[in-house]
Amino acid sequence: MNKTLPRAPSHGFTLLELTAALAVVGLLAAIGWNSYSQYMLKARRAEGRAALLQVLIQQERQFSYQHRYQAFQPGAGETGFKWYSGETPSTIAYAIAAQACDGEDLSTCVRIIATPGGPAVNTAYRDEQCGILYADSRGRRGAAGGAACW
């Protein structure tokens, strides 16, 4: 008489089940990472645009007192203007600069430029699609990558 013993209930997963679960988690993570990085890119662009407009407002205040705009470069000393787009220079995406508009001087027009990445800010940040953002005191604004970036 050949008696078979009853099988004890298994507590756990088989290797095949575990592999399938990890594959599904990996696929969802890959899809999620792409969405997350696109979201972060758009958030950084919004940060850059907000910084441009904030500096442009400061420039208009400067113009109302001095009848002249003020040029400055990223990392400049005490100019009174914020030359970076976020909380601290090392963690932000855009360096801000101001210069005279093309063919004009600072008594008539100023152009504010936000450059992604660079030596004074987060060097790892890149925006291949839009590149440099700009706005000027004449109401013109845009990006190197086209109007859709603004």
MOPE-V785086 format. One record per residue. N is the residue number from 1. RES is the residue in one small letter. PHI is phi in whole degrees, 0 to 359 (NA if undefined). Layout:
BEGIN
n=N res=RES phi=PHI
n=N res=RES phi=PHI
END
This chain:
BEGIN
n=1 res=m phi=NA
n=2 res=n phi=258
n=3 res=k phi=262
n=4 res=t phi=259
n=5 res=l phi=279
n=6 res=p phi=293
n=7 res=r phi=286
n=8 res=a phi=284
n=9 res=p phi=296
n=10 res=s phi=275
n=11 res=h phi=240
n=12 res=g phi=148
n=13 res=f phi=247
n=14 res=t phi=278
n=15 res=l phi=298
n=16 res=l phi=295
n=17 res=e phi=296
n=18 res=l phi=296
n=19 res=t phi=296
n=20 res=a phi=296
n=21 res=a phi=296
n=22 res=l phi=294
n=23 res=a phi=295
n=24 res=v phi=295
n=25 res=v phi=297
n=26 res=g phi=298
n=27 res=l phi=296
n=28 res=l phi=296
n=29 res=a phi=295
n=30 res=a phi=296
n=31 res=i phi=294
n=32 res=g phi=295
n=33 res=w phi=296
n=34 res=n phi=297
n=35 res=s phi=296
n=36 res=y phi=297
n=37 res=s phi=293
n=38 res=q phi=294
n=39 res=y phi=298
n=40 res=m phi=295
n=41 res=l phi=298
n=42 res=k phi=294
n=43 res=a phi=295
n=44 res=r phi=294
n=45 res=r phi=297
n=46 res=a phi=298
n=47 res=e phi=299
n=48 res=g phi=295
n=49 res=r phi=296
n=50 res=a phi=298
n=51 res=a phi=295
n=52 res=l phi=302
n=53 res=l phi=292
n=54 res=q phi=296
n=55 res=v phi=293
n=56 res=l phi=296
n=57 res=i phi=296
n=58 res=q phi=297
n=59 res=q phi=295
n=60 res=e phi=294
n=61 res=r phi=297
n=62 res=q phi=302
n=63 res=f phi=295
n=64 res=s phi=294
n=65 res=y phi=270
n=66 res=q phi=256
n=67 res=h phi=58
n=68 res=r phi=195
n=69 res=y phi=277
n=70 res=q phi=236
n=71 res=a phi=276
n=72 res=f phi=202
n=73 res=q phi=241
n=74 res=p phi=301
n=75 res=g phi=81
n=76 res=a phi=295
n=77 res=g phi=297
n=78 res=e phi=286
n=79 res=t phi=258
n=80 res=g phi=89
n=81 res=f phi=246
n=82 res=k phi=280
n=83 res=w phi=262
n=84 res=y phi=223
n=85 res=s phi=270
n=86 res=g phi=237
n=87 res=e phi=285
n=88 res=t phi=229
n=89 res=p phi=300
n=90 res=s phi=287
n=91 res=t phi=250
n=92 res=i phi=262
n=93 res=a phi=261
n=94 res=y phi=237
n=95 res=a phi=260
n=96 res=i phi=255
n=97 res=a phi=221
n=98 res=a phi=229
n=99 res=q phi=209
n=100 res=a phi=292
n=101 res=c phi=295
n=102 res=d phi=302
n=103 res=g phi=76
n=104 res=e phi=229
n=105 res=d phi=242
n=106 res=l phi=289
n=107 res=s phi=275
n=108 res=t phi=238
n=109 res=c phi=203
n=110 res=v phi=233
n=111 res=r phi=241
n=112 res=i phi=259
n=113 res=i phi=237
n=114 res=a phi=248
n=115 res=t phi=256
n=116 res=p phi=288
n=117 res=g phi=65
n=118 res=g phi=126
n=119 res=p phi=293
n=120 res=a phi=271
n=121 res=v phi=233
n=122 res=n phi=295
n=123 res=t phi=290
n=124 res=a phi=281
n=125 res=y phi=284
n=126 res=r phi=223
n=127 res=d phi=229
n=128 res=e phi=295
n=129 res=q phi=285
n=130 res=c phi=257
n=131 res=g phi=70
n=132 res=i phi=286
n=133 res=l phi=257
n=134 res=y phi=211
n=135 res=a phi=208
n=136 res=d phi=228
n=137 res=s phi=286
n=138 res=r phi=270
n=139 res=g phi=96
n=140 res=r phi=279
n=141 res=r phi=208
n=142 res=g phi=173
n=143 res=a phi=213
n=144 res=a phi=299
n=145 res=g phi=275
n=146 res=g phi=116
n=147 res=a phi=294
n=148 res=a phi=294
n=149 res=c phi=282
n=150 res=w phi=279
END
